[in-house]
Amino acid sequence: MEIIVAENAGVCFGVKRALELVARAAEKSEQPVFTLGALIHNPQEIARLSERGVCQVESVDEVSEGELVLSAHGVDPKVEEAARARGLGVVDATCPFVKRAHGHIRTLSEEGYSVVILGDRGHREVEGLAARVGGKANIVTSAEEASRLPFCDRYGLVVQTTQRSEALREVAGILAERCRELRVFNTICEATVKRQESARGLAERVDVMIVVGGRNSANTKRLAEICTATGTPTYHVETAGELRAEWVCHAGRVGVTAGASTPAWIIEEALAELRRLGDEVGSQ
């Protein structure tokens, strides 16, 4: 059994930066270090941070002293203000590409556009984007939802950084028919595009695809959707222990990709288990 890893897979720049920032804070700070919510969408890496003494809290009110690390997904500006008002040290781990989207959405609002966000409702990145315009944004998850928006003089569109390019084109096409003027900021990060294209291309030439990453990771779930759409049997796992021999027992080639929040050690464990399963199947 041949195992092929996608050319672009695993931890992206923004996640790597966030992990480095929190590790530096934990090493240097004489005070306790907290993350506001999950720093990244990977439970196993969050557990490793906990082992290093980095605690996760869900509200600024839970912290009375120390360093507070803001999620790579970004937060409501009022949350950061509240943290500073409490005298906490703030480490901003927001991904630079998400920050760029923050700037674009503010620009659209200031210039009088009715803002539309293409993204997953309830996702922290999307909530942070909407907070930049006081929550006054239309959040849509698909072209079908965009088609239900009322006719508007001017729509401005931004997109969650991990969405599919095809979805952006579809929503933009719908909005163009529902307003006199449409301004679009393509805020999908380049790494996301490359990861998705790489996964799709690999899925088209293997017998089975394995997608590794947190089940709470939007970009990992999207990779699984993209691979499944090619018609290749696709399995989304968080850890190596979830892999099953029956998935690969008849496969000549197995493709592997991983989400932007999936660290190298988790990918390596999955690859080692796949090799073990391949040897097991081959010996039967």
Backbone as CSV, one residue per row, in Angstrom:
resi,resn,N_x,N_y,N_z,CA_x,CA_y,CA_z,C_x,C_y,C_z
1,MET,0.850,-1.202,0.000,0.000,0.000,0.000,0.886,1.253,0.000
2,GLU,0.646,2.125,-0.958,1.399,3.373,-1.056,0.638,4.489,-0.332
3,ILE,1.349,5.232,0.509,0.747,6.346,1.245,1.322,7.649,0.698
4,ILE,0.429,8.538,0.263,0.861,9.809,-0.335,0.304,10.961,0.487
5,VAL,1.165,11.846,0.928,0.750,13.014,1.701,0.589,14.202,0.760
6,ALA,-0.509,14.924,0.909,-0.755,16.100,0.070,0.393,17.095,0.194
7,GLU,0.696,17.745,-0.911,1.811,18.700,-0.932,1.622,19.817,0.083
8,ASN,0.395,20.266,0.239,0.091,21.326,1.207,-0.867,20.756,2.246
9,ALA,-0.365,20.489,3.421,-1.182,19.884,4.474,-0.639,20.291,5.833
10,GLY,-1.538,20.417,6.811,-1.115,20.680,8.173,-1.042,22.141,8.541
11,VAL,-0.351,22.413,9.638,-0.337,23.721,10.291,0.004,24.856,9.333
12,CYS,-0.828,25.894,9.371,-0.606,27.081,8.543,0.190,28.121,9.330
13,PHE,0.562,29.193,8.656,1.364,30.248,9.267,0.691,30.833,10.498
14,GLY,-0.613,31.110,10.397,-1.322,31.753,11.501,-1.362,30.895,12.741
15,VAL,-1.584,29.581,12.555,-1.623,28.661,13.690,-0.227,28.498,14.285
16,LYS,0.769,28.342,13.433,2.146,28.213,13.919,2.539,29.435,14.741
17,ARG,2.174,30.600,14.259,2.482,31.843,14.969,1.790,31.869,16.328
18,ALA,0.514,31.471,16.366,-0.237,31.476,17.621,0.400,30.540,18.644
19,LEU,0.800,29.357,18.192,1.424,28.386,19.097,2.765,28.906,19.614
20,GLU,3.507,29.570,18.750,4.793,30.136,19.176,4.600,31.253,20.188
21,LEU,3.574,32.070,19.992,3.306,33.170,20.918,2.916,32.664,22.299
22,VAL,2.064,31.649,22.346,1.633,31.141,23.643,2.776,30.391,24.333
23,ALA,3.606,29.696,23.567,4.754,29.001,24.152,5.737,30.006,24.745
24,ARG,5.949,31.109,24.049,6.859,32.153,24.545,6.310,32.786,25.809
25,ALA,4.993,33.011,25.822,4.370,33.606,27.008,4.487,32.666,28.205
26,ALA,4.254,31.373,27.966,4.331,30.400,29.055,5.744,30.279,29.606
27,GLU,6.730,30.454,28.732,8.130,30.323,29.139,8.628,31.543,29.911
28,LYS,8.202,32.728,29.474,8.776,33.953,30.016,7.962,34.591,31.130
29,SER,6.651,34.385,31.123,5.809,35.082,32.096,5.937,34.472,33.486
30,GLU,6.048,35.333,34.474,6.080,34.875,35.865,4.661,34.744,36.409
31,GLN,3.688,35.195,35.626,2.287,35.102,36.014,1.606,33.978,35.222
32,PRO,0.430,33.546,35.666,-0.269,32.491,34.924,-0.657,32.951,33.511
33,VAL,-0.715,31.992,32.594,-1.066,32.281,31.200,-2.371,31.569,30.860
34,PHE,-3.277,32.313,30.236,-4.579,31.781,29.871,-4.820,32.009,28.381
35,THR,-5.605,31.128,27.780,-6.088,31.399,26.425,-7.582,31.653,26.518
36,LEU,-8.047,32.605,25.742,-9.473,32.915,25.726,-10.151,31.994,24.725
37,GLY,-10.816,30.960,25.242,-11.350,29.927,24.376,-10.207,29.076,23.853
38,ALA,-10.514,28.188,22.922,-9.474,27.340,22.327,-8.587,28.196,21.439
39,LEU,-7.275,28.136,21.666,-6.341,28.935,20.867,-6.468,28.577,19.391
40,ILE,-6.557,27.270,19.122,-6.766,26.752,17.769,-7.783,25.614,17.869
41,HIS,-8.303,25.177,16.750,-9.301,24.109,16.756,-8.635,22.741,16.630
42,ASN,-7.902,22.371,17.686,-7.315,21.044,17.744,-7.236,20.608,19.203
43,PRO,-8.150,19.723,19.638,-8.218,19.324,21.044,-6.933,18.727,21.587
44,GLN,-6.206,17.973,20.761,-4.996,17.319,21.235,-3.886,18.347,21.533
45,GLU,-3.776,19.351,20.684,-2.762,20.392,20.926,-3.167,21.256,22.113
46,ILE,-4.453,21.493,22.284,-4.937,22.241,23.445,-4.599,21.491,24.730
47,ALA,-4.738,20.153,24.697,-4.400,19.334,25.864,-2.915,19.447,26.187
48,ARG,-2.081,19.511,25.156,-0.634,19.659,25.387,-0.328,21.004,26.020
49,LEU,-1.029,22.048,25.606,-0.836,23.363,26.220,-1.229,23.322,27.697
50,SER,-2.308,22.620,27.989,-2.769,22.498,29.366,-1.711,21.830,30.235
51,GLU,-1.038,20.830,29.674,0.026,20.138,30.402,1.194,21.069,30.720
52,ARG,1.330,22.119,29.922,2.398,23.099,30.160,1.937,24.224,31.082
53,GLY,0.727,24.093,31.605,0.233,25.077,32.552,-0.565,26.203,31.942
54,VAL,-0.847,26.124,30.632,-1.650,27.145,29.972,-3.121,26.752,30.107
55,CYS,-3.890,27.578,30.808,-5.290,27.261,31.081,-6.214,27.949,30.082
56,GLN,-7.289,27.278,29.747,-8.290,27.847,28.845,-9.462,28.392,29.642
57,VAL,-9.851,29.633,29.342,-11.022,30.237,29.967,-11.971,30.676,28.870
58,GLU,-13.235,30.846,29.212,-14.230,31.234,28.220,-14.646,32.689,28.346
59,SER,-14.187,33.351,29.413,-14.564,34.752,29.631,-13.434,35.491,30.336
60,VAL,-13.295,36.759,29.999,-12.316,37.613,30.674,-12.595,37.661,32.176
61,ASP,-13.860,37.554,32.553,-14.247,37.623,33.966,-13.635,36.505,34.803
62,GLU,-13.172,35.435,34.154,-12.584,34.317,34.882,-11.131,34.570,35.272
63,VAL,-10.559,35.653,34.780,-9.134,35.918,34.992,-8.953,37.205,35.795
64,SER,-8.206,37.109,36.874,-7.967,38.286,37.712,-6.553,38.834,37.540
65,GLU,-5.628,37.974,37.075,-4.255,38.419,36.845,-3.589,37.487,35.839
66,GLY,-2.499,37.977,35.271,-1.734,37.149,34.354,-1.810,37.606,32.912
67,GLU,-1.432,36.681,32.029,-1.401,36.957,30.594,-2.581,36.259,29.925
68,LEU,-3.291,36.995,29.068,-4.420,36.434,28.332,-4.077,36.415,26.851
69,VAL,-4.079,35.214,26.275,-3.757,35.053,24.857,-5.044,35.000,24.058
70,LEU,-5.157,35.894,23.080,-6.345,35.931,22.233,-6.225,34.891,21.124
71,SER,-7.318,34.234,20.816,-7.365,33.157,19.830,-6.877,33.592,18.455
72,ALA,-6.335,32.619,17.710,-5.915,32.878,16.328,-7.083,33.317,15.465
73,HIS,-8.325,33.000,15.901,-9.505,33.336,15.104,-9.946,34.788,15.275
74,GLY,-9.359,35.497,16.266,-9.766,36.874,16.516,-10.914,36.949,17.506
75,VAL,-11.069,38.115,18.133,-12.132,38.300,19.117,-12.814,39.641,18.896
76,ASP,-13.928,39.827,19.575,-14.627,41.105,19.601,-13.694,42.141,20.237
77,PRO,-13.510,43.309,19.632,-12.631,44.338,20.207,-12.983,44.682,21.653
78,LYS,-14.263,44.576,21.995,-14.683,44.889,23.362,-14.097,43.903,24.368
79,VAL,-13.855,42.689,23.930,-13.257,41.674,24.807,-11.828,42.064,25.146
80,GLU,-11.080,42.489,24.133,-9.703,42.924,24.376,-9.673,44.155,25.281
81,GLU,-10.589,45.076,25.054,-10.663,46.272,25.900,-10.941,45.897,27.351
82,ALA,-11.839,44.930,27.548,-12.183,44.487,28.899,-10.984,43.854,29.586
83,ALA,-10.198,43.099,28.832,-9.015,42.453,29.399,-7.989,43.483,29.855
84,ARG,-7.771,44.484,29.041,-6.802,45.529,29.389,-7.313,46.353,30.578
85,ALA,-8.630,46.555,30.617,-9.210,47.323,31.724,-9.023,46.595,33.059
86,ARG,-8.923,45.269,33.018,-8.699,44.481,34.228,-7.227,44.390,34.604
87,GLY,-6.385,45.019,33.792,-4.958,45.014,34.070,-4.237,43.766,33.603
88,LEU,-4.859,43.009,32.731,-4.241,41.787,32.234,-3.256,42.096,31.104
89,GLY,-2.221,41.291,31.017,-1.358,41.377,29.851,-2.044,40.686,28.695
90,VAL,-2.072,41.318,27.553,-2.776,40.750,26.392,-1.776,40.337,25.326
91,VAL,-1.833,39.089,24.909,-1.027,38.571,23.806,-1.980,38.316,22.648
92,ASP,-1.854,39.106,21.613,-2.778,38.998,20.481,-2.247,37.977,19.482
93,ALA,-2.849,36.788,19.474,-2.429,35.728,18.556,-3.319,35.652,17.318
94,THR,-4.105,36.702,17.081,-4.983,36.709,15.902,-4.170,36.534,14.628
95,CYS,-4.597,35.638,13.780,-3.911,35.411,12.508,-3.859,36.707,11.702
96,PRO,-2.713,37.061,11.124,-2.613,38.291,10.319,-3.602,38.340,9.167
97,PHE,-3.950,37.184,8.608,-4.916,37.168,7.505,-6.323,37.485,8.007
98,VAL,-6.626,37.068,9.240,-7.902,37.432,9.844,-7.920,38.925,10.144
99,LYS,-6.803,39.457,10.613,-6.710,40.895,10.878,-6.938,41.708,9.598
100,ARG,-6.428,41.191,8.499,-6.646,41.873,7.218,-8.145,41.938,6.906
101,ALA,-8.841,40.832,7.168,-10.290,40.817,6.952,-10.986,41.817,7.864
102,HIS,-10.482,41.960,9.109,-11.044,42.959,10.024,-10.968,44.356,9.414
103,GLY,-9.819,44.660,8.829,-9.649,45.981,8.216,-10.596,46.200,7.053
104,HIS,-10.783,45.178,6.235,-11.669,45.310,5.072,-13.123,45.505,5.493
105,ILE,-13.544,44.787,6.524,-14.945,44.895,6.923,-15.223,46.264,7.537
106,ARG,-14.246,46.812,8.245,-14.413,48.172,8.781,-14.504,49.184,7.646
107,THR,-13.672,48.996,6.631,-13.692,49.897,5.474,-15.060,49.900,4.810
108,LEU,-15.616,48.718,4.597,-16.932,48.618,3.962,-17.996,49.331,4.787
109,SER,-17.951,49.137,6.086,-18.936,49.770,6.964,-18.802,51.285,6.937
110,GLU,-17.563,51.763,7.031,-17.321,53.213,7.045,-17.727,53.868,5.737
111,GLU,-17.670,53.119,4.639,-18.013,53.681,3.333,-19.477,53.460,2.969
112,GLY,-20.250,52.955,3.913,-21.695,52.888,3.732,-22.236,51.653,3.048
113,TYR,-21.439,50.606,2.937,-21.933,49.367,2.334,-22.700,48.550,3.370
114,SER,-23.694,47.835,2.914,-24.362,46.845,3.751,-23.489,45.590,3.715
115,VAL,-22.968,45.201,4.867,-21.941,44.163,4.911,-22.545,42.756,4.906
116,VAL,-21.954,41.908,4.081,-22.306,40.489,4.035,-21.041,39.690,4.339
117,ILE,-21.170,38.719,5.234,-20.060,37.822,5.556,-20.425,36.420,5.094
118,LEU,-19.592,35.840,4.244,-19.759,34.438,3.883,-18.949,33.608,4.880
119,GLY,-19.645,32.836,5.705,-18.932,32.056,6.707,-19.866,31.199,7.534
120,ASP,-19.290,30.477,8.457,-20.048,29.558,9.301,-20.592,30.289,10.522
121,ARG,-21.905,30.304,10.672,-22.506,30.947,11.845,-21.997,30.292,13.130
122,GLY,-21.695,31.121,14.107,-21.224,30.602,15.375,-19.727,30.388,15.430
123,HIS,-19.060,30.434,14.277,-17.605,30.283,14.272,-16.978,31.549,14.847
124,ARG,-15.955,31.384,15.647,-15.377,32.542,16.340,-14.793,33.575,15.383
125,GLU,-14.236,33.130,14.271,-13.717,34.097,13.309,-14.845,34.953,12.740
126,VAL,-15.955,34.312,12.405,-17.098,35.032,11.842,-17.697,35.988,12.873
127,GLU,-17.784,35.530,14.110,-18.302,36.405,15.174,-17.400,37.607,15.374
128,GLY,-16.086,37.405,15.281,-15.147,38.510,15.405,-15.266,39.499,14.259
129,LEU,-15.516,38.987,13.063,-15.728,39.866,11.908,-16.978,40.715,12.103
130,ALA,-18.070,40.059,12.476,-19.337,40.782,12.663,-19.222,41.830,13.763
131,ALA,-18.409,41.544,14.777,-18.250,42.491,15.890,-17.606,43.789,15.432
132,ARG,-16.826,43.716,14.341,-16.177,44.939,13.821,-17.185,45.946,13.291
133,VAL,-18.391,45.497,13.012,-19.441,46.408,12.525,-20.623,46.385,13.491
134,GLY,-20.318,46.171,14.768,-21.346,46.192,15.792,-22.404,45.127,15.623
135,GLY,-22.031,44.015,14.983,-22.982,42.930,14.763,-23.945,43.186,13.618
136,LYS,-23.797,44.335,12.949,-24.718,44.690,11.861,-24.199,44.160,10.524
137,ALA,-24.198,42.844,10.411,-23.740,42.204,9.179,-24.677,41.052,8.852
138,ASN,-24.864,40.815,7.561,-25.646,39.674,7.106,-24.697,38.490,6.958
139,ILE,-24.881,37.447,7.757,-24.038,36.257,7.666,-24.749,35.215,6.820
140,VAL,-24.097,34.756,5.761,-24.676,33.724,4.901,-23.706,32.566,4.790
141,THR,-24.233,31.369,4.677,-23.390,30.187,4.568,-23.365,29.619,3.156
142,SER,-24.206,30.166,2.274,-24.310,29.607,0.925,-24.924,30.623,-0.023
143,ALA,-24.851,30.306,-1.321,-25.479,31.151,-2.332,-26.993,31.151,-2.152
144,GLU,-27.530,30.015,-1.718,-28.978,29.926,-1.516,-29.427,30.921,-0.447
145,GLU,-28.654,31.026,0.629,-28.998,31.997,1.674,-28.805,33.422,1.168
146,ALA,-27.784,33.656,0.374,-27.550,34.992,-0.176,-28.712,35.422,-1.069
147,SER,-29.336,34.466,-1.740,-30.438,34.786,-2.641,-31.672,35.278,-1.890
148,ARG,-31.706,35.056,-0.576,-32.847,35.503,0.217,-32.633,36.894,0.820
149,LEU,-31.476,37.471,0.606,-31.234,38.824,1.111,-32.042,39.821,0.278
150,PRO,-32.493,40.910,0.887,-33.276,41.896,0.135,-32.412,42.669,-0.856
151,PHE,-33.065,43.266,-1.854,-32.328,44.117,-2.793,-31.751,45.296,-2.016
152,CYS,-30.512,45.650,-2.334,-29.808,46.701,-1.588,-29.062,47.597,-2.573
153,ASP,-28.898,48.843,-2.218,-28.168,49.764,-3.086,-26.706,49.353,-3.209
154,ARG,-26.061,49.066,-2.048,-24.634,48.724,-2.055,-24.374,47.584,-1.067
155,TYR,-23.876,46.468,-1.590,-23.453,45.361,-0.736,-21.925,45.281,-0.737
156,GLY,-21.355,44.989,0.419,-19.922,44.729,0.534,-19.731,43.339,1.104
157,LEU,-18.904,42.526,0.454,-18.759,41.123,0.824,-17.344,40.804,1.300
158,VAL,-17.255,40.176,2.467,-15.997,39.591,2.940,-16.278,38.125,3.251
159,VAL,-15.209,37.350,3.419,-15.395,35.905,3.552,-14.474,35.350,4.626
160,GLN,-14.986,34.404,5.381,-14.180,33.671,6.358,-12.955,33.113,5.651
161,THR,-11.798,33.208,6.286,-10.535,32.901,5.610,-10.406,31.461,5.143
162,THR,-11.224,30.550,5.690,-11.095,29.137,5.333,-12.225,28.622,4.444
163,GLN,-12.996,29.529,3.853,-14.078,29.110,2.952,-13.527,28.659,1.604
164,ARG,-14.388,28.035,0.802,-14.017,27.588,-0.534,-14.134,28.745,-1.525
165,SER,-13.207,28.813,-2.463,-13.245,29.859,-3.490,-14.510,29.762,-4.325
166,GLU,-14.956,28.516,-4.582,-16.175,28.317,-5.376,-17.383,28.938,-4.678
167,ALA,-17.442,28.789,-3.362,-18.561,29.354,-2.607,-18.547,30.876,-2.682
168,LEU,-17.362,31.448,-2.624,-17.251,32.912,-2.732,-17.752,33.395,-4.089
169,ARG,-17.352,32.706,-5.147,-17.800,33.113,-6.489,-19.309,33.001,-6.614
170,GLU,-19.876,31.937,-6.068,-21.327,31.738,-6.159,-22.088,32.834,-5.410
171,VAL,-21.638,33.136,-4.197,-22.318,34.165,-3.398,-22.154,35.542,-4.036
172,ALA,-20.968,35.846,-4.538,-20.742,37.129,-5.194,-21.648,37.278,-6.418
173,GLY,-21.819,36.182,-7.160,-22.686,36.230,-8.335,-24.122,36.524,-7.968
174,ILE,-24.595,35.935,-6.885,-25.959,36.183,-6.425,-26.122,37.628,-5.959
175,LEU,-25.166,38.098,-5.165,-25.269,39.463,-4.630,-25.218,40.511,-5.738
176,ALA,-24.458,40.232,-6.794,-24.365,41.176,-7.901,-25.722,41.432,-8.538
177,GLU,-26.618,40.449,-8.423,-27.958,40.589,-8.982,-28.933,41.231,-8.002
178,ARG,-28.471,41.479,-6.769,-29.371,41.978,-5.731,-28.962,43.356,-5.218
179,CYS,-28.117,44.042,-5.999,-27.720,45.392,-5.600,-27.265,46.179,-6.818
180,ARG,-27.135,47.481,-6.632,-26.643,48.341,-7.717,-25.124,48.353,-7.753
181,GLU,-24.528,48.162,-6.591,-23.059,48.168,-6.514,-22.603,47.080,-5.543
182,LEU,-21.640,46.295,-5.983,-21.088,45.237,-5.134,-19.578,45.404,-5.038
183,ARG,-19.097,45.383,-3.805,-17.650,45.419,-3.585,-17.265,44.148,-2.828
184,VAL,-16.279,43.438,-3.357,-15.896,42.142,-2.786,-14.442,42.176,-2.351
185,PHE,-14.197,41.745,-1.116,-12.836,41.520,-0.645,-12.663,40.010,-0.488
186,ASN,-11.796,39.439,-1.309,-11.521,38.012,-1.198,-10.525,37.820,-0.049
187,THR,-11.048,37.472,1.117,-10.202,37.334,2.297,-9.898,35.864,2.627
188,ILE,-10.112,34.970,1.649,-9.672,33.584,1.824,-8.145,33.596,1.779
189,CYS,-7.507,32.982,2.766,-6.047,33.045,2.789,-5.472,32.113,1.724
190,GLU,-4.313,32.494,1.200,-3.684,31.750,0.110,-3.361,30.315,0.523
191,ALA,-2.959,30.141,1.799,-2.630,28.794,2.275,-3.856,27.890,2.223
192,THR,-5.029,28.454,2.522,-6.265,27.676,2.467,-6.544,27.214,1.039
193,VAL,-6.385,28.126,0.093,-6.621,27.789,-1.314,-5.681,26.664,-1.754
194,LYS,-4.397,26.793,-1.428,-3.419,25.778,-1.824,-3.726,24.436,-1.162
195,ARG,-4.114,24.472,0.118,-4.418,23.236,0.833,-5.620,22.534,0.201
196,GLN,-6.637,23.309,-0.161,-7.828,22.726,-0.762,-7.540,22.169,-2.152
197,GLU,-6.786,22.915,-2.953,-6.453,22.455,-4.300,-5.598,21.191,-4.244
198,SER,-4.654,21.175,-3.314,-3.777,20.020,-3.151,-4.572,18.788,-2.733
199,ALA,-5.512,18.976,-1.796,-6.337,17.857,-1.328,-7.202,17.316,-2.457
200,ARG,-7.812,18.225,-3.216,-8.677,17.801,-4.322,-7.871,17.020,-5.368
201,GLY,-6.718,17.555,-5.729,-5.889,16.892,-6.733,-5.435,15.518,-6.293
202,LEU,-5.083,15.384,-5.019,-4.646,14.085,-4.511,-5.812,13.105,-4.457
203,ALA,-6.967,13.576,-4.000,-8.140,12.701,-3.891,-8.521,12.102,-5.240
204,GLU,-8.264,12.829,-6.300,-8.638,12.371,-7.636,-7.739,11.245,-8.151
205,ARG,-6.608,11.011,-7.484,-5.688,9.983,-7.988,-5.333,8.894,-6.972
206,VAL,-6.115,8.804,-5.880,-5.898,7.723,-4.914,-7.186,6.933,-4.733
207,ASP,-7.078,5.836,-3.997,-8.236,4.982,-3.773,-9.017,5.369,-2.528
208,VAL,-8.324,5.931,-1.557,-8.930,6.342,-0.286,-8.236,7.615,0.190
209,MET,-9.018,8.531,0.795,-8.434,9.739,1.385,-8.663,9.744,2.888
210,ILE,-7.621,10.111,3.622,-7.703,10.300,5.062,-7.454,11.781,5.342
211,VAL,-8.393,12.408,6.031,-8.257,13.824,6.408,-8.065,13.874,7.914
212,VAL,-6.957,14.453,8.349,-6.595,14.459,9.768,-6.788,15.849,10.352
213,GLY,-7.522,15.936,11.453,-7.700,17.231,12.103,-8.895,17.255,13.025
214,GLY,-8.972,18.293,13.831,-10.042,18.417,14.813,-11.429,18.406,14.193
215,ARG,-12.359,17.752,14.857,-13.741,17.728,14.363,-14.395,19.092,14.520
216,ASN,-13.814,19.941,15.376,-14.333,21.295,15.546,-13.637,22.291,14.632
217,SER,-12.826,21.797,13.710,-12.093,22.667,12.786,-12.856,22.827,11.481
218,ALA,-13.286,24.053,11.199,-14.062,24.313,9.983,-13.254,24.004,8.729
219,ASN,-11.981,24.381,8.722,-11.206,24.179,7.496,-10.927,22.698,7.265
220,THR,-10.802,21.905,8.346,-10.587,20.469,8.182,-11.847,19.802,7.644
221,LYS,-12.995,20.177,8.178,-14.262,19.632,7.677,-14.446,19.982,6.206
222,ARG,-14.003,21.176,5.838,-14.138,21.579,4.434,-13.230,20.738,3.537
223,LEU,-12.056,20.392,4.017,-11.176,19.508,3.245,-11.851,18.153,3.017
224,ALA,-12.492,17.636,4.062,-13.186,16.355,3.929,-14.308,16.450,2.910
225,GLU,-15.031,17.572,2.916,-16.109,17.773,1.943,-15.563,17.812,0.520
226,ILE,-14.453,18.498,0.341,-13.843,18.626,-0.985,-13.390,17.264,-1.498
227,CYS,-12.752,16.491,-0.636,-12.281,15.157,-1.036,-13.452,14.233,-1.334
228,THR,-14.478,14.279,-0.513,-15.662,13.443,-0.728,-16.325,13.755,-2.061
229,ALA,-16.334,15.042,-2.415,-16.977,15.474,-3.661,-16.308,14.891,-4.900
230,THR,-15.064,14.438,-4.785,-14.386,13.833,-5.938,-14.878,12.405,-6.190
231,GLY,-15.622,11.845,-5.228,-16.100,10.475,-5.347,-15.197,9.457,-4.678
232,THR,-14.066,9.909,-4.166,-13.137,9.010,-3.479,-13.585,8.802,-2.031
233,PRO,-13.655,7.556,-1.547,-14.005,7.328,-0.140,-13.091,8.143,0.773
234,THR,-13.689,8.932,1.659,-12.933,9.862,2.490,-13.309,9.682,3.953
235,TYR,-12.302,9.679,4.818,-12.515,9.507,6.250,-11.820,10.638,7.005
236,HIS,-12.576,11.295,7.870,-12.047,12.396,8.695,-11.775,11.842,10.087
237,VAL,-10.523,11.917,10.527,-10.155,11.432,11.859,-9.423,12.531,12.618
238,GLU,-9.561,12.509,13.932,-8.791,13.436,14.771,-7.437,12.860,15.143
239,THR,-7.423,11.555,15.388,-6.200,10.915,15.868,-5.955,9.596,15.134
240,ALA,-4.736,9.109,15.266,-4.352,7.855,14.621,-5.198,6.689,15.112
241,GLY,-5.615,6.741,16.373,-6.380,5.648,16.947,-7.728,5.419,16.306
242,GLU,-8.202,6.374,15.523,-9.504,6.236,14.870,-9.420,5.509,13.530
243,LEU,-8.215,5.336,13.010,-8.052,4.695,11.707,-8.442,3.220,11.776
244,ARG,-9.044,2.717,10.697,-9.517,1.341,10.651,-8.936,0.596,9.438
245,ALA,-8.555,-0.654,9.676,-7.950,-1.460,8.611,-8.898,-1.648,7.432
246,GLU,-10.192,-1.774,7.717,-11.153,-2.027,6.625,-11.260,-0.852,5.650
247,TRP,-10.848,0.325,6.098,-10.894,1.481,5.199,-9.850,1.365,4.088
248,VAL,-8.733,0.724,4.393,-7.600,0.734,3.464,-7.216,-0.660,2.969
249,CYS,-7.955,-1.683,3.399,-7.529,-3.058,3.095,-7.498,-3.364,1.600
250,HIS,-8.291,-2.683,0.804,-8.308,-2.933,-0.642,-7.702,-1.768,-1.436
251,ALA,-7.015,-0.867,-0.738,-6.479,0.333,-1.387,-5.031,0.131,-1.828
252,GLY,-4.781,0.494,-3.079,-3.404,0.478,-3.561,-2.682,1.748,-3.166
253,ARG,-3.436,2.853,-3.192,-2.853,4.159,-2.815,-3.790,4.876,-1.850
254,VAL,-3.229,5.355,-0.762,-3.985,6.092,0.244,-3.436,7.512,0.328
255,GLY,-4.323,8.482,0.184,-3.914,9.884,0.279,-4.184,10.420,1.674
256,VAL,-3.321,11.330,2.127,-3.470,11.928,3.447,-3.329,13.444,3.339
257,THR,-4.272,14.142,3.946,-4.146,15.584,4.083,-4.539,15.944,5.506
258,ALA,-4.307,17.201,5.883,-4.588,17.612,7.252,-4.944,19.084,7.288
259,GLY,-5.771,19.445,8.264,-6.239,20.812,8.401,-5.163,21.769,8.895
260,ALA,-5.497,23.044,8.838,-4.543,24.092,9.191,-4.201,24.119,10.671
261,SER,-5.006,23.462,11.502,-4.747,23.416,12.941,-4.163,22.081,13.379
262,THR,-3.748,21.271,12.425,-3.237,19.937,12.751,-1.713,19.946,12.791
263,PRO,-1.120,19.814,13.995,0.338,19.859,14.105,1.006,18.625,13.503
264,ALA,2.291,18.767,13.211,3.035,17.702,12.534,3.039,16.403,13.327
265,TRP,3.075,16.471,14.652,3.164,15.236,15.443,1.912,14.375,15.305
266,ILE,0.759,15.017,15.120,-0.475,14.253,14.931,-0.494,13.614,13.543
267,ILE,-0.011,14.333,12.544,0.076,13.775,11.188,1.027,12.583,11.176
268,GLU,2.166,12.720,11.840,3.152,11.633,11.874,2.585,10.390,12.549
269,GLU,1.825,10.580,13.622,1.199,9.434,14.283,0.211,8.732,13.347
270,ALA,-0.552,9.528,12.578,-1.504,8.947,11.633,-0.778,8.173,10.529
271,LEU,0.325,8.719,10.042,1.093,8.048,8.993,1.687,6.734,9.509
272,ALA,2.194,6.774,10.743,2.768,5.557,11.324,1.701,4.471,11.463
273,GLU,0.501,4.858,11.874,-0.578,3.884,12.023,-1.025,3.346,10.661
274,LEU,-1.055,4.206,9.661,-1.419,3.747,8.319,-0.389,2.743,7.797
275,ARG,0.888,3.013,8.060,1.927,2.071,7.629,1.757,0.731,8.351
276,ARG,1.426,0.794,9.637,1.211,-0.436,10.397,0.019,-1.220,9.837
277,LEU,-1.059,-0.515,9.544,-2.237,-1.166,8.981,-1.939,-1.755,7.612
278,GLY,-1.138,-1.044,6.840,-0.749,-1.543,5.513,0.051,-2.825,5.618
279,ASP,0.978,-2.865,6.588,1.774,-4.083,6.794,0.877,-5.222,7.279
280,GLU,-0.064,-4.887,8.128,-0.975,-5.902,8.676,-1.823,-6.515,7.582
281,VAL,-2.352,-5.648,6.709,-3.173,-6.126,5.596,-2.341,-6.942,4.624
282,GLY,-1.109,-6.465,4.372,-0.244,-7.132,3.423,0.197,-8.514,3.863
283,SER,0.235,-8.743,5.184,0.680,-10.024,5.716,-0.419,-11.070,5.755
284,GLN,-1.665,-10.642,5.489,-2.784,-11.572,5.591,-2.953,-12.390,4.315
